[in-house]
């Protein structure tokens, strides 16, 4: 396990290095001038020159890349176009996105696992067909469609919740938890359906195995068979899928956060693209890539810890 961990950490470092080069190259070769975009059409040549010098845009590309990646390794992500520390801005936005992701997981994971096991044990019932069909519809719908439907029903029609998560200066998510509800419901829909279908498929597969049939023929209660024999084997691949969905969830948050104007990493990424805030854009994309990489590592470690055969190998 130690050799595996060292190998995976080395692979993550190499992967993130390659991602950093790709991100920098994509931004470098994007048409248009970042300084002109930030200052607008009324910018004077002196203002453009001063801004390029302040942002380091007057330096050669390889120097700018080394400055950025070197600072990131030291924990210094530099200054945003507004003059604020990038690390401070990303820290607050990352916390908001983490709240949204944790809220979605806290609802989708236990609910999806419980419902998946129940319909998997009693497959081909009316309840199973209903949930399976509903899950298929939910997975097929893009997040922005689910969010719009929730806004129309819960905000426009019923008036229970605000239609956006916009907050005034000085307000925080902790102080306004109600702005989390609709984004969490939007994120939870597809994730819950995916976990339910995965858990159901794994439970049905394990229920058809010889050792489960033997346990049933021995007269063991179905509850005992499910807890002792079905769940330990059916949950291993499901847990891996759940952990791998952490990275997918952050990708989905980009859409959800922009739909509800939620102050998280996703909306920060889009804002950085629109304003051509290069340092902010680079760092935000790298943080999202790092979250995805380490979530995959956590999934592999969890699978190895739960599966003795993998752990011994």
C-alpha positions in Angstrom: 0.0 0.0 0.0 2.9 2.4 0.8 4.4 1.8 -2.7 1.1 2.3 -4.3 0.6 5.6 -2.4 4.0 6.9 -3.4 3.4 5.9 -7.0 0.0 7.6 -7.1 1.3 10.8 -5.4 4.1 10.9 -8.0 1.6 10.4 -10.7 -0.6 13.2 -9.3 2.4 15.6 -9.3 3.3 14.8 -12.9 -0.4 15.1 -13.9 -0.9 18.5 -12.2 2.4 19.7 -13.8 1.1 18.7 -17.2 -2.3 20.4 -16.4 -0.6 23.6 -15.4 1.3 23.7 -18.7 -1.9 23.0 -20.6 -3.8 25.7 -18.7 -1.1 28.3 -19.2 -0.8 27.4 -22.9 -4.5 27.6 -23.6 -4.7 31.0 -21.9 -1.5 32.2 -23.7 -2.8 31.3 -27.1 -6.3 32.7 -26.5 -7.0 35.5 -29.0 -7.2 39.0 -27.6 -5.2 41.1 -25.1 -5.9 40.6 -21.4 -5.0 44.1 -20.5 -7.2 45.6 -23.2 -10.1 43.4 -22.1 -9.8 44.5 -18.5 -9.5 48.3 -19.2 -12.0 48.4 -22.0 -12.0 50.5 -25.2 -11.2 53.8 -23.5 -7.8 52.6 -22.2 -4.8 54.8 -23.1 -1.5 53.3 -24.2 0.1 54.4 -20.9 -2.6 52.7 -18.9 -2.2 49.5 -20.9 1.5 49.5 -20.4 1.2 50.1 -16.7 -1.3 47.3 -16.3 0.8 44.8 -18.4 3.8 45.6 -16.2 1.7 45.2 -13.0 0.4 41.8 -14.2 3.7 40.7 -15.6 2.3 40.5 -19.1 5.4 42.3 -20.5 7.6 39.3 -19.6 8.3 36.3 -21.9 5.8 33.4 -21.6 8.2 31.0 -20.0 9.2 33.5 -17.3 5.6 34.2 -16.5 4.9 30.4 -16.3 7.8 29.9 -13.9 6.8 32.9 -11.8 3.3 31.5 -11.5 4.1 27.9 -10.8 7.0 28.8 -8.5 4.8 31.1 -6.5 2.1 28.4 -6.3 4.5 25.9 -4.9 5.4 28.5 -2.2 1.7 29.1 -1.5 1.7 32.5 -3.2 -0.8 32.6 -6.0 -0.2 36.3 -6.7 -2.6 39.2 -7.1 -5.9 39.3 -9.0 -6.7 42.1 -11.4 -8.5 43.8 -8.6 -5.3 43.9 -6.5 -6.6 41.3 -3.9 -4.7 38.1 -3.1 -5.8 35.3 -5.3 -5.3 32.7 -2.5 -7.6 34.7 -0.2 -10.4 34.9 -2.8 -10.0 31.2 -3.8 -10.0 30.2 -0.1 -13.4 31.8 0.5 -14.9 30.5 -2.8 -13.5 27.0 -2.2 -15.2 27.0 1.2 -18.5 27.9 -0.4 -18.2 25.3 -3.0 -17.3 22.7 -0.4 -20.4 23.6 1.6 -22.5 23.0 -1.6 -20.7 19.7 -2.4 -20.9 18.4 1.1 -24.6 19.3 1.3 -25.2 17.4 -2.0 -23.3 14.4 -0.8 -24.9 14.3 2.6 -28.3 14.0 0.9 -27.5 12.0 -2.2 -25.1 9.3 -0.8 -27.1 7.9 2.1 -30.4 8.2 0.3 -29.1 6.8 -2.9 -27.4 3.8 -1.1 -30.5 3.0 1.0 -32.9 3.2 -1.9 -30.5 1.3 -4.2 -30.2 -1.5 -1.8 -33.9 -1.7 -1.2 -34.9 -1.9 -4.9 -31.9 -4.2 -5.6 -33.1 -6.7 -3.0 -36.6 -6.5 -4.4 -36.0 -6.0 -8.0 -38.6 -6.0 -10.8 -41.3 -4.6 -8.4 -43.4 -1.6 -9.2 -41.4 0.5 -6.8 -38.2 -0.6 -8.4 -39.4 0.3 -11.9 -40.7 3.6 -10.7 -37.3 4.6 -9.1 -35.3 3.2 -12.0 -37.3 5.2 -14.5 -37.2 8.3 -12.4 -33.4 7.9 -12.0 -32.9 7.6 -15.7 -34.9 10.7 -16.4 -33.0 12.7 -13.7 -29.6 11.6 -15.0 -30.6 12.5 -18.5 -31.5 16.1 -17.6 -28.7 18.6 -17.6 -28.1 20.5 -14.3 -29.3 23.8 -15.7 -32.7 22.2 -16.8 -33.2 20.7 -13.3 -32.3 24.1 -11.7 -34.7 26.0 -14.0 -37.5 23.6 -13.1 -36.8 24.1 -9.4 -36.8 27.9 -9.8 -40.1 27.8 -11.6 -41.7 25.6 -9.0 -40.2 26.5 -5.7 -39.5 30.2 -6.4 -41.8 31.6 -9.1 -44.9 29.5 -8.4 -44.7 28.7 -4.6 -42.5 31.5 -3.5 -40.8 29.4 -0.9 -37.2 30.1 -1.8 -35.2 32.9 -3.5 -34.5 32.3 -7.2 -30.8 33.1 -6.8 -28.0 32.9 -4.2 -26.8 36.5 -4.7 -25.7 38.0 -1.4 -25.0 41.6 -0.3 -21.4 42.7 0.6 -20.5 41.4 4.1 -23.0 38.5 4.0 -21.9 34.9 4.2 -23.3 31.6 3.2 -23.3 30.5 6.9 -25.5 33.5 7.7 -27.8 32.8 4.8 -28.2 29.0 4.7 -31.5 29.2 2.7 -29.5 30.2 -0.4 -28.0 26.7 -0.4 -31.2 24.8 -0.7 -32.0 25.1 -4.4 -28.3 24.7 -5.6 -28.0 21.6 -3.3 -31.3 20.1 -4.7 -30.0 20.7 -8.2 -26.7 19.0 -7.5 -28.3 16.2 -5.6 -30.8 15.1 -8.3 -28.3 13.5 -10.8 -25.9 12.3 -8.1 -28.7 10.6 -6.2 -30.0 8.9 -9.3 -26.5 7.7 -10.3 -25.7 6.3 -6.9 -29.1 4.6 -6.7 -28.6 2.9 -10.1 -25.1 1.8 -9.3 -26.1 0.4 -5.9 -29.1 -1.4 -7.4 -27.0 -3.0 -10.2 -24.3 -4.2 -7.7 -26.9 -5.6 -5.3 -28.7 -7.5 -8.0 -25.4 -8.9 -9.2 -24.4 -10.1 -5.7 -27.9 -11.4 -5.0 -27.4 -13.8 -7.9 -24.1 -15.2 -6.6 -23.8 -18.8 -5.3 -22.8 -17.9 -1.8 -25.8 -15.7 -1.3 -28.1 -18.4 -2.7 -26.4 -20.9 -0.3 -27.0 -18.5 2.7 -30.7 -18.2 1.7 -31.1 -22.0 1.3 -29.6 -22.5 4.8 -32.5 -20.6 6.2 -30.8 -17.3 7.2 -33.1 -14.4 7.5 -33.0 -12.1 4.5 -31.9 -9.2 6.7 -28.9 -11.2 7.9 -28.1 -12.2 4.3 -28.2 -8.7 3.1 -26.1 -7.2 5.9 -23.5 -10.0 6.1 -23.1 -11.1 2.5 -24.7 -8.6 0.1 -23.7 -5.2 1.4 -19.9 -5.8 1.9 -19.5 -7.0 -1.7 -22.0 -4.7 -3.4 -20.8 -1.5 -1.7 -17.1 -1.8 -2.8 -17.6 -0.7 -6.5 -20.3 1.7 -5.4 -18.0 3.5 -2.9 -15.4 3.9 -5.7 -18.0 5.5 -7.9 -19.1 7.8 -5.2 -15.5 9.0 -4.5 -14.8 9.5 -8.2 -17.9 11.7 -8.4 -16.2 14.3 -6.2 -14.3 15.5 -9.2 -17.5 15.3 -11.4 -19.4 17.2 -8.8 -17.0 20.1 -8.9 -17.4 20.2 -12.7 -21.2 20.2 -12.3 -20.9 23.0 -9.8 -19.7 25.3 -12.5 -23.1 25.2 -14.2 -25.1 25.2 -11.0 -23.2 28.1 -9.4 -23.6 30.3 -12.4 -27.3 29.4 -12.7 -28.0 30.6 -9.2 -25.2 33.2 -9.0 -23.7 31.2 -6.1 -20.3 32.6 -4.9 -18.2 29.4 -5.4 -15.4 28.1 -7.5 -17.5 27.5 -10.5 -18.8 31.1 -10.8 -15.3 32.4 -10.0 -13.9 30.4 -12.9 -16.5 31.8 -15.4 -16.0 35.4 -14.0 -12.2 35.0 -14.5 -12.7 33.9 -18.1 -15.0 36.8 -18.9 -12.7 39.4 -17.4 -9.5 37.8 -18.6 -8.1 37.8 -15.1 -5.2 35.5 -16.0 -3.7 34.8 -12.6 -7.1 34.1 -11.1 -8.1 31.9 -14.0 -4.9 29.9 -13.9 -5.1 29.3 -10.1 -8.8 28.5 -10.1 -8.5 25.9 -12.8 -5.5 24.3 -11.0 -7.4 24.1 -7.7 -10.3 22.3 -9.5 -7.9 19.9 -11.2 -6.1 19.2 -7.8 -9.5 18.5 -6.1 -10.3 16.0 -8.9 -6.9 14.3 -8.7 -6.9 13.9 -5.0 -10.5 12.7 -4.9 -9.6 9.9 -7.3 -6.7 9.0 -5.0 -9.1 8.9 -2.0 -11.4 6.6 -3.9 -8.5 4.2 -4.7 -7.3 4.2 -1.1 -10.8 3.6 0.2 -11.3 0.7 -2.1 -8.0 -0.8 -1.1 -8.8 -0.4 2.6 -12.2 -2.0 2.2 -11.1 -4.8 -0.1 -8.6 -7.2 1.6 -7.5 -8.7 -1.7 -6.5 -5.4 -3.1 -4.9 -4.4 0.2 -2.7 -7.6 0.3 -1.7 -7.1 -3.3 
